[in-house]
Amino acid sequence: MISSYVGENKEFERQYLAGELEVELVPQGTLAEKCRAGGAGIPAFYTPTGVGTQIEDGGFPIKIGADGTTAIGSKPRERRNYNGKDYILEESLTGEFSLIKGWRADESGNVQFRMAARNFNPPMATAGKTCIVEVEEIVPTGSLDPENIHLPSVYVDRIIKGENYEKPIEFRMIHTPGQPVVIPGKGDALIGRERMVRRAAKEITNGMYVNLGIGIPTLVSNFLEPGVEVSLQSENGILGLGRFPTEDEIDADLINAGKQSVTLATGGSYFGSETSFAMIRGGHMDVSILGGLQISSEGDLANWIIPGKMVKGMGGAMDLVSGARKVIITMEHTAKGNHKFLDSCSLPLTGKHVVDMAITDMAVFEWDKDTRAMTLKEVAPGVTPEDIKNNTGSNYTVSPDLCEMKF
């Protein structure tokens, strides 16, 4: 398997950890570009995603041996510097077959996708030697608007009309007018998470293009200052995410990267995953807010795997931390009393020197972009600098303007 994010698939995780399945985990934007480039006849390309991580270094377990050691490791990548920035070389990806799900096709093989269901389908279609597209409807040639054909017939070898479609929604999120946004958790955990969400919302200003990671970060848009309007982006191909839908608005073809039902805001747009990650990789996102497992004193981030225990894949996280203009991490300050801020991360890195700000239930830290110095800027109500010192395992300086967390 060459995969990016396997989510909650416990059987997949079990087979990999038991050494029954060979798995190469690839950043999601890199996977999209591997397929796009493969279909375009480009054998390899340089990308900033994964620089300074085990993607570059190689040796990450593709197959785990019976004794728990690495039986097959990933290959290291070549690094080059262009215009003062480091990039690594990734080879393109093609397949014998592309199995694609479309919405409508004409009898010539032109295909349309619906809403956010385009995602990886077009680049995957181009990368297969034989492309088979299953659609919900086949119409006569000439019936589709030429300006709205998403996959031209030259890439399509076979069309199948499916029957009796079921489109389950993994996380059916419903908006009830007049009801407040629910933050998960109870007691101190709930208080801490609300602090993080409200404080992170202060970093978003009018007109920004913003990507919000899965989990707590997705709630940030509900706490923006009055009058602040932003364009929210989702890696599966949406710019202009709206609120959760009402029961009447819910649509299985309109979900975000976290598999939640959503709506599209006025002025929003749909596109493929390869375009979505081009926006991210190209530096067009003003802010990205993600969760974290560990952060180092120089702003290295680890947030995608716990070897031997949790195997979900990095998804789009490596792309987001290497491409967004400002990276904000929201996470609990400690994990069951263990430090999450360390001088060096003990978990595999998502990105090196990428964190600009960390907001926890206890404090706000910032990193200087040039020196990578870590500075304590704010403490939560009722929290003292001594509390922060006792619960932080990394070196940092205290701002002379240290203040209480701003909401």
N, C-alpha and C positions, 0 to 999 in steps of 0.2 A: 504494500500500500504506500502511495505517495499522497500524504494528506496534510491538511493545515489545522483543522479543528475537528475533533471527534466528539466533543461535548460530553454528554452524559451516557455514552454508549459503554455500559459496564462490561459487556461481553468482549468488545473490541479491546478495552483496557486489560481485561483478564488474559486474553490471548497474547497480547504484547508482553505483559509482565511475566508470563509463563514461558516465553520464548517460542511460542507456537506461530507467531506472525511477525513478518519483517515489516517495519514501519519507518518510513523516512518522513519526518515532520518538517514542513516548509512554511515560511511566512506566507500569509494569505495573498498579499499583493505580489509577492514573488511567484507564487503558484499561478496567479492570473496572468502575469506577464510571461511566464514560461510557456503557457499554452498559446497566448496571443502571438508571441515571437515565433513559436514553433509553426503555427499556421501561416505565418508571414514569411517563412523561409530564412529566418534569422537564427543562427545556431547558438548564440550566447549574447549576453548583455551585462553591463555593469550596473549595480544598484547600491544605494547607501544602506538598504535594509539588512540588518544582521552584522554590520561591521562591529568588531570587538566582542562578538558573542561566540558561542560554540558552533553556530552556523558557519562562521569564518574559520574557526580553529579546527573543526572536524573532530572525529572521535565520538560523536554522540551515538548512543546505542541504536542501531537499526534492528539488530537481532540480539536478544539477551540469551546467554548460554544457560545451561542447566545449573551451573554454580552461581548464577547471578551476575557474572562478569559480561563484558561486551564481546559477543561472538563476531558481530559485524559492526563496524563503526562508519559513520559518515565521513566523506572525503573533505579535506580542507579546501577553502576557496582562495584563489589568487586575489591580492589586494593591489589597487592602483589609486593614485591621487590625481584628481582633475580639479584645477582651479582652487586648490587649497582644501579640497574635501576628499575623504577616503570612500572608496567604493569596492565591492567585491564582485567577482565574476560568477554568473549563474548560467548554466547551460539550459537551453530550451527543452521543451517536453512535447512529444507527439505520441499518438497511440494508434493501434491497429483499428480500433473502433471508437467513435464518439456516440454515446447514447444520450439523446437530448430530449427534454420536455418543452414543447412549444404550446402556443395557444391556438393559432390558426395558420394554415398553409394553403397556398394555391396548388393547382395540379402541376405547375412547373417546378415546385419545390421552394418557392419564396416563403419565408416564415416570419410571423409576428409573435412577440411575447407580450404578456400583459402585466402592467404595473411593475412591481419589484420582483416578479418571477423571471426577469431576464437574467439577473445575477451572473453566474459563471457560464451560462449556456452558449452565448455567441463565441467566446474565445475557445471553449472546449470543442465546439462544433468544427471550427476551422483547423484544429490540431489533430483530427482523426483522419486516417486514410480512407475510412468508410464512415460516413455520418448517417446515423439513423435517427429520425426525429419523430417522436410520438406527439400528436396534436389532438385537440378537442374537436376541431372542425376542418374539413378540406373543402375549399371553394374553387370555382372555375378560375383559370388563369385570366388575369385582368381585373379580378374583383377587389384585390387589395390595392390600397393607395400606395403608389410607388414611393412616396415620401415617408411612409411609415412601415417599410419593410426593414426589419432588424437583422435578418440573416438572408443574404441573397442565395438564389438557387444553386450557384456554382459550388457551394460548399455541401450541398445536401444530396445524398445518394438514394435514400429511401425515406418514405413517409408512411407512418402507421396512424390510423385513426383509432384512438382508444375508446373504450366504452365504460359506462358506469363509474365516472370519476368520483373519488372521495378526496377531499382536501382538508385533512386535519390540521388544526392550528395548535402548535405545541404550547404556547402561552397565550391564552385567550384573555386579553386585557380589555376591560370595559370602562368607559367614562360615564359616570353618573353625574349629570349637572347638579351643582350645588353641594356635592360631597367633597370633603378635603382630600388631598393626596395622602395616601397611607405609606408611611415609612416602616419597613419591616423591623421587628425587634420589640423587646420589652425592657423596662427598667433603665439601668445605666446604658445598656447597649443602644436603646432607642434614643436616649438623650444625646449620646455621642454621635450617632449617625446623623441626627438632625443638625447638630453643630457643623459637621463636615459638609453636608449638602448646602446649608444656608451660607456658610463661609465661601464655598467654592463658587456659588452663584454670584458673589460680589466681584469675582474676577472676569465676569463676562459683561461686555459693554455693547452698546447699540451698534448693529451692523456687522457683528462678527460672524464668521463661518466657524462652526464648532462641531467637533465629534465627541460624543459621550459614550464611554465604555459600558459594558454590561454590568448590571448590578446597581450599586448605590449611585454611580455617576449618572445613570439615566434619569434620576429624579431631579437633578440640578435645574433643568429647564423650568420646573414648576415653581421655582423660588426666585426668579429673576426680578429685578427692580421694576416697578411700574413704568411702562413706556419703553423698556428695553426690548427690541426685536432682533432676533438672530436667525440665521439659517442653520439648521441642524442637519448634519450629514450622517448617513448610515452606509457602512462598507458594502452592503449588498446591492447598492445602486439607487439611493434616494438622496436628493438634496432638497431640504424643506420639509423635514418631518413635522407633523402636527401632533395634536393630543391623541390619547387613546380613543378608539371609536365608541359610539353608542352601539347598542344591539342592532339597530337598523343600518349602521354604517359598516359593520365588520365585514372584511373581505379577506379570504384566504390568500389571495395574491398580493396583499399589501401588508407585509410584516417587516420589522427592522432586523438588524444583524443579530439581535438577541432573541429572535424568533417570536417576538411579541406582535400582536395585532396593533396597527397604528393607522393614522390618517395622513394625508398630504396637505400641507399648508398652502395657502394661496401663493402662486408663483413658484411652486415646487416643480421638480422634474425627476424623471426616471432615466436610468442608463445601466450599462453593464458593469460588472465588478472590475474589469480592466480599466475602465474610465474612472471609477470610484477611487481605485488605488493610485491612479495617475494624479488625481487631485491631491491625495495625501502625500505621496512621494515627491511631488513637485512643489511642496511647500505652500499650498493654497489654503490649508486649514489654519486659522488664527490660533485656536486653542484645541487641545485634546485633553480630556479628563479620563483617567483610568484608575483601576484599583491596583494594589501592590501587595507582594508578599514580603519583600525586603528592599531596602534602599541603602546604598553605601554613603560614606561621608563625602564622596566626590560626585554623587548624583547618579551612580549606576542603579539600574532597576532590574529586579527579578520578579516576575509575576505570572509565569506561564506553566511551570512544572515543578513538582516535588519528586525527584527520582525515586523510583521504587514504590511510590504511593499514589500520586495523582498524575494521570496522563490525559490531558485534555487537548494539548496542542496550543501553539501561540496565537492562532488566528491572525487577526490584523494588528496585534499589539506592537510587534517589531516595526511594522510599517509606520504606525502612528507616532511612536516615540522618535523615529528617525526623520519624520517628515513634517510634523506640526511645528509651528513657530514657537508655541509655548506648551510645555507638557506639565500638567498638574496631576499629582497622585493623591487620591483620597484613600486612606486605610486606617484601621485601628492602630494605635500606637504600639501596642504589644500583642502577642498571641499567647494567651494562657500564661502570662507572666514572662514569656521569652521575648528578647529584643528583636525588633524588626528593622531597626536602624543599626547598622554595623559599619565598622571601618571598611570591610570588604564583604560583599555578598557571598554566602555559602551556597546558594542555589544558582543554577544556570541563568545567565543574564538575558534579559529582554533587550537591553540597550546599555551602552557605556557612555557615561557623562551626558545623560539625556534629560534628567529631571530638573525642572526649573523651580517647582514649588511642591511641597508636600503638606497636605492638610489632614490632621488626625483629630481624634476625639480630645486630644490634650494640647495640641500646639500647631503652629504654622512655621515651617522652615522654608528658606529660599536659598538658591545656589547662584553664585556669580557665574555668568556664562563664560568668562575668560579664565578666571583663576580656579573655578569649581569649588570655591570656599562655601561651606555650609553655615548658615546663620539662623539662629532662633529669632524669629520676628514677633511672634504673638503666643500667648498662653491662654488656654480656655478659662472661663470663670471658675474660681475655686481651685485652680491649679497653680502651683508655685514653680519658680525656676528650679528649685531643688527636686521637685517631683519629676520634672523633665530630665534632669541629670540622672536620677536613679533609674529611669525607664528608657534611657537611650544608650545604645552600645557603641555609638560612633562619636568621634571628636567633632566639635562644632564651636562656633563663637556665638556670643550673645550680643544682639544688637543694642547699641546705646539707647535706641528708641523703643525698646521692648515695651509692648502694651498688651492689653487684654484683647482677645480675639474679637474681630469686628464682624457683626452680622448684618 
